[in-house]
Amino acid sequence: MMKVCVFGASGYVGSLVYKKLEEQPDLDVVGTYLTESEKMNGLYKLDVNDPESFSMFYKKEKPDVVIWSVMSGPNEHELINQGLVHLLTHITPSTKLVYISSDFVFSDGNGPYEEEDPITALPADHIYHNYTNAKVKAQRLIANELSNYVILRAGPIYGENKAGKLDAYSERLTHHLQAGKDVSYRDDLVRTFVHVEDLAGTIVKMTLNDITGIYHVGQEEPKSFYTFMKQEASRLGFDHNLVIKGSEKEAPDGGIPKNTSLMTKKIKKV
């Protein structure tokens, strides 16, 4: 029986992946959490940044597939420099790693991007450098040290997962629209959006097959935040006229990459 370990199994994406894997026959699924598990049974409390605890857990479980869905936002660099490095020192060539990455690795913002396009870091004084540069470092570490891996790059993830969790974008949208208030989104930020169910389903498929490599996940047509959220408002039954264009003014050190959209032809072929 194949054993799968989901690191970050209480999170927005990880919890849905964990539930979907539990529904699969002939799988032994284990998951970890750090700060919350009230809606999830059978998870292990684990700080992946603690080398001793991580080593004890990993040597005990000996997974055949590892799914890294741990996300830490501004502290992502600590998660990579410690947690992911711990994993790379323990993982064997026969163990497959499925790593969830981000479109922000294309920080020059001149998309759309194919999988083979070069990834770029941000200057150290940029407000998003911790997250972006950690993702860039993680991908390079994985590609340099492993061969049995899948890196899934995703743009903004949206929608409600099975645990009832919503993404921050949808929460903000529904909060304002339910109150009948205007809500603004920028029209110059172009992304490839992906529904949490679609991303989780892709992760499960990559867990169960022998495919390796880097793949982009998401809708075929990129959209600006303004266009996408206007469509979401209509889909949810709200007045889409309440969604207005936001200001495009930015601080010099806070420039958000404009177009990080992803080309998804490669993953459709497999």
Residue pairs with C-beta under 8 A, 6 or more apart in sequence:
1 26
1 27
1 28
2 26
2 27
2 28
2 64
2 65
3 27
3 28
3 29
3 30
3 61
3 62
3 63
3 64
3 65
4 21
4 27
4 28
4 29
4 30
4 63
4 64
4 65
4 66
4 67
4 207
5 29
5 30
5 31
5 32
5 61
5 63
5 65
5 66
5 67
6 14
6 17
6 18
6 21
6 29
6 30
6 31
6 32
6 67
6 69
7 14
7 31
7 32
7 46
7 48
7 66
7 67
7 68
7 69
7 70
7 83
7 87
8 14
8 32
8 33
8 68
8 69
8 70
8 71
9 15
9 17
9 18
9 31
9 32
9 33
9 40
9 43
9 69
10 31
10 33
10 34
10 35
10 36
10 37
10 39
10 40
10 43
11 69
11 70
11 71
12 71
12 157
12 161
12 165
12 167
12 196
13 69
13 71
13 100
13 157
13 161
13 196
13 199
13 200
13 203
14 31
14 67
14 69
14 70
15 39
15 40
15 161
15 162
15 163
15 165
16 161
16 162
16 163
16 196
16 197
16 200
17 67
17 69
17 200
17 203
17 204
18 29
18 31
18 40
18 43
19 162
19 163
20 200
20 201
20 204
21 27
21 29
21 204
21 207
22 29
24 204
24 208
30 42
30 44
30 61
30 63
31 40
31 42
31 43
31 44
32 43
32 44
32 45
32 46
32 48
32 57
33 40
33 43
33 44
33 45
33 46
34 45
34 46
34 47
34 48
37 43
37 45
39 163
39 164
40 163
44 57
46 53
46 54
46 57
47 53
47 54
48 54
48 70
48 79
48 82
48 83
48 86
48 87
49 78
49 79
49 82
49 83
49 86
51 82
51 86
54 83
54 86
54 87
54 90
55 86
55 90
58 86
58 87
58 90
59 90
63 95
64 94
64 95
64 96
65 95
65 96
65 97
65 98
65 207
66 87
66 91
66 95
66 96
66 97
66 98
67 98
67 100
67 203
67 207
68 84
68 87
68 97
68 98
68 99
68 100
69 100
69 203
70 79
70 83
71 79
71 100
72 78
72 79
73 131
74 130
74 131
75 130
76 130
76 131
76 134
76 135
77 130
77 131
77 133
77 134
77 137
79 134
80 134
80 135
80 137
80 138
80 141
81 134
81 137
84 138
84 141
85 141
87 97
88 141
88 142
88 145
88 146
91 97
91 146
93 146
93 147
93 148
94 148
95 148
96 148
96 149
96 150
96 207
96 212
97 142
97 146
97 148
97 149
97 150
98 149
98 150
98 152
98 203
98 206
98 207
99 138
99 139
99 142
99 149
99 150
99 151
99 152
100 152
100 154
100 199
100 203
101 135
101 138
101 139
101 151
101 152
101 153
101 154
102 131
102 132
102 135
102 153
102 154
102 155
103 111
103 113
103 153
103 154
103 155
103 191
103 192
103 260
103 261
103 262
104 128
104 131
104 132
104 135
104 257
104 260
105 119
105 120
105 132
105 135
105 136
105 139
105 153
106 113
106 117
106 119
106 120
106 257
106 260
107 119
107 120
107 121
107 122
107 128
107 132
107 136
107 257
107 260
108 120
108 257
109 256
109 257
109 258
109 259
109 260
110 258
110 259
111 190
111 222
111 259
111 260
111 261
111 262
112 192
112 222
112 259
112 261
112 262
112 263
113 216
113 260
113 261
113 262
113 263
114 216
114 263
114 266
115 153
115 213
115 214
115 215
115 216
115 263
115 266
119 136
119 139
119 140
120 136
121 129
121 132
121 133
121 136
122 128
122 129
122 132
122 133
123 129
125 253
126 132
126 253
126 254
126 255
127 251
127 253
127 254
128 254
128 256
139 151
139 214
142 149
142 151
143 149
143 151
143 214
147 212
148 212
149 212
150 206
150 211
150 212
150 213
150 214
150 215
151 213
151 214
151 215
152 199
152 202
152 203
152 206
152 215
152 216
152 217
153 214
153 215
153 216
153 217
153 262
154 192
154 194
154 199
154 216
154 217
154 218
154 262
155 191
155 192
155 193
155 194
155 218
155 260
155 261
155 262
156 167
156 169
156 191
156 193
156 194
156 225
157 167
157 193
157 194
157 195
157 196
157 199
158 167
158 169
158 170
158 193
158 194
158 195
158 196
158 232
159 166
159 167
159 170
159 195
159 196
159 197
160 166
160 170
160 196
161 196
161 197
161 200
166 174
167 196
169 225
169 229
170 232
172 183
173 183
173 229
173 232
173 233
173 236
173 243
174 236
174 238
176 182
176 183
176 242
177 183
177 233
177 236
177 238
177 239
177 242
177 243
178 238
180 239
180 242
181 242
182 242
182 243
182 244
183 229
183 242
183 243
183 244
184 243
184 244
184 245
184 246
184 247
185 224
185 225
185 226
185 228
185 229
185 243
185 245
185 246
186 224
186 225
186 226
186 245
186 246
186 247
186 248
187 224
187 225
187 226
187 227
187 245
187 246
187 248
188 224
188 248
188 258
189 224
189 225
189 256
189 258
189 259
190 222
190 223
190 224
190 258
190 259
190 260
190 261
191 222
191 223
191 224
191 225
191 228
191 260
191 261
192 216
192 218
192 219
192 222
192 260
192 261
192 262
192 264
193 218
193 219
193 223
193 228
194 217
194 218
194 219
198 217
198 218
199 217
202 215
202 217
202 267
206 215
211 270
215 266
215 267
215 270
216 262
216 263
216 264
216 266
216 267
217 262
217 264
217 267
218 262
218 264
219 264
220 264
222 259
222 261
222 262
223 231
225 246
226 243
226 245
226 246
229 243
230 240
230 243
231 240
233 239
233 240
233 242
233 243
234 240
250 256
